[in-house]
Amino acid sequence: MRKLNIAYWIVNGLFAAFMIFSSLDNVVSGEQSVAFVHDKMGYPVYFIPWIGVAKILGAIAILLPMLPARVKEWAYFGLFMDLATAIYSFIALGEPASGYAPIFIFVAFLIAAYVLHHKRRAAQN
């Protein structure tokens, strides 16, 4: 159980840190976020802080141990949808795979975090 807990916290912590740090510029509608999400991707400007806040809340939700499992399930799903939508957006714009391939690393971290979450819950019951 100890190794499982260590793996769970490392993977979830790294993934949550990535999601939080990647969304800080979105929350304040930073120049770089607007240039990328609005100008390049074509999403409306009002969407940028919304998705930034949602990613931060999702990342916090997967880290808080006192939250019910159902809330965590929705947080994992929301974070997956964010990453899947990012990949789809790159593909729809005709970007080369080298532009969006690194996102699959974070999808792998998300899947690992989700699997460890379920293994940890099963071990606790």
C-alpha positions in Angstrom: 0.0 0.0 0.0 2.9 2.4 0.8 4.4 2.0 -2.7 1.0 2.6 -4.2 0.5 5.7 -2.2 3.9 7.1 -3.2 3.3 6.4 -6.9 -0.2 7.9 -6.6 1.0 11.2 -5.1 4.0 11.5 -7.4 2.0 11.0 -10.6 -1.0 13.0 -9.5 1.2 15.8 -8.2 3.2 16.1 -11.4 0.1 16.0 -13.5 -1.7 18.5 -11.4 1.4 20.8 -11.4 1.5 20.7 -15.2 -2.2 21.5 -15.5 -2.0 24.4 -13.0 1.1 25.9 -14.4 -0.1 25.6 -18.0 -3.3 27.4 -17.1 -2.0 30.4 -15.0 -1.5 32.6 -18.1 -5.0 31.6 -19.3 -6.6 32.8 -16.1 -5.2 36.3 -16.5 -5.7 36.2 -20.3 -2.0 36.8 -20.8 -0.7 38.0 -24.1 0.8 34.6 -25.0 -2.5 32.8 -24.2 -4.6 35.2 -26.3 -2.1 34.9 -29.2 -2.2 31.1 -29.1 -5.7 30.2 -28.0 -7.6 33.0 -29.8 -5.5 34.1 -32.7 -4.0 30.8 -33.7 -6.7 28.3 -32.5 -9.7 30.5 -33.1 -11.4 30.2 -29.7 -13.2 33.2 -28.3 -11.3 35.4 -25.8 -13.9 34.9 -23.1 -13.1 31.2 -23.2 -9.5 31.6 -22.2 -9.9 32.5 -18.5 -12.8 30.1 -18.2 -10.8 27.1 -19.3 -7.8 28.2 -17.2 -10.0 28.3 -14.0 -11.6 25.0 -14.9 -8.2 23.3 -15.3 -7.0 24.7 -11.9 -10.1 23.6 -10.1 -9.8 20.1 -11.7 -6.1 19.8 -10.7 -6.9 20.8 -7.2 -9.8 18.4 -7.1 -7.7 15.4 -7.9 -5.2 16.3 -5.2 -7.7 16.9 -2.3 -8.1 13.6 -0.4 -11.3 14.7 1.3 -13.3 15.1 -1.9 -15.8 12.3 -2.8 -14.7 9.9 -5.4 -17.4 11.0 -7.8 -16.0 14.6 -7.8 -12.6 13.2 -8.6 -14.0 11.1 -11.4 -15.5 14.2 -13.0 -12.2 16.1 -12.5 -10.3 13.4 -14.3 -12.8 13.4 -17.1 -12.7 17.2 -17.4 -9.0 17.2 -17.6 -9.0 14.4 -20.2 -11.5 16.4 -22.3 -9.2 19.4 -22.1 -6.2 17.5 -23.4 -8.3 15.6 -26.0 -9.7 18.9 -27.2 -6.3 20.4 -27.5 -5.1 17.4 -29.6 -8.2 17.7 -31.8 -7.7 21.4 -32.2 -4.1 20.9 -33.5 -5.3 18.2 -35.9 -8.2 20.3 -37.2 -5.8 23.2 -37.9 -3.6 20.9 -39.9 -0.6 21.2 -37.5 2.1 18.6 -37.9 2.2 15.8 -35.3 5.4 17.2 -33.9 3.3 20.2 -32.7 0.9 18.2 -30.5 2.7 14.9 -29.9 4.0 16.0 -26.5 0.4 16.3 -25.2 0.3 12.5 -25.4 2.8 12.4 -22.5 0.4 14.3 -20.4 -2.5 12.1 -21.5 -0.3 9.1 -20.3 0.2 10.8 -17.0 -3.5 11.4 -16.7 -4.3 7.8 -17.5 -1.7 6.6 -14.9 -3.1 9.0 -12.3 -6.6 7.7 -13.0 -5.5 4.1 -12.8 -3.6 4.7 -9.5 -6.6 6.5 -8.1 -8.8 3.4 -8.7 -6.1 1.0 -7.4 -5.7 3.1 -4.3 -9.5 3.2 -3.7 -9.7 -0.6 -4.1 -6.8 -1.1 -1.7 -8.5 1.1 0.9 -11.8 -0.8 0.8 
